[in-house]
Amino acid sequence: HIQAIRNYHMKKLGTIILSDIHCTKVFDQKKCDYLMRLFEQSEQVIINGDFWSYYIQDFDSFVNSKWNKLFPALKAKNCVYIHGNHDRKHWCDDRVNLFSVYNDYEFLFPISENKELYISHGHLISNDSIQNETYIKFNRALFDFNRLNRSYKFYILLNKILLKIFKEQRYSSFLKYLNKPYYEFASNLPENQILVTGHTHAPEFLPDKKYINVGFVNFGLSYYLNI
């Protein structure tokens, strides 16, 4: 089941799948502390893409940032790392081994004798994003400018205000129309497979359609699939 978690004591969890954490140059201690507690309460962790964002920083910057406090906890939980559109495989190097035991664009996870999850971030199925290096450099410069001018904090505050106005359920459903291409893709998978993606930031639990979207971790909200 999908769980939206706020600040309360977390029970012991099984294998969790989460996506779109989007660690940036702006270190968030509260978010880091929450993720640390979540990982420690889990038996295993699968990150389904966009752990960090190349659109804002390169991999070396991420690995050497304060976010690396999470790496030992992830490694201890035999983390499976699926690459997304913000953290593509060719943008990383062997240091992914600091926090994961496996990394690729897809992963099959058995949940019973005759059922398994086909886990992939989603950008290679639908709604991929720009890879142009000139655009990415511009985006990084814009992010740094916004951060220096405090408009990044305003962006975070704006989303929290929208969340307060529309409440969690409506807020997290704004982009669900982007999940529709995944329904068709899932229907063409082998009968024993259920598609699990992230990417659209629109959590959905539709096992009858062979599809699950694990949502995102941001703006004080956290979604994940607990197996």
Buried (B, 14 or more C-beta within 10 A) or exposed (E): EBBEBEEEEBEEBEBBBBBBBBBBBEEBEEBBEBBBBBBEBBEBBBBBBBBBBBBBBEBEBBBEBEBBBBBEBBBEBBBBBBBBBBBBBEBBEEBBEEBBBEBEBEBEBEEEEEEBBBBBBBBBBBBEEEEEEEEBEEBBEEBBEBBEEEEBEEEBEEBBEBBEEEEBEEBBEEBBEBBEBBBEBBEEBEEBBBBBBBBBBBBBBBEEBBBBBBBBBBBBBBBBBBB
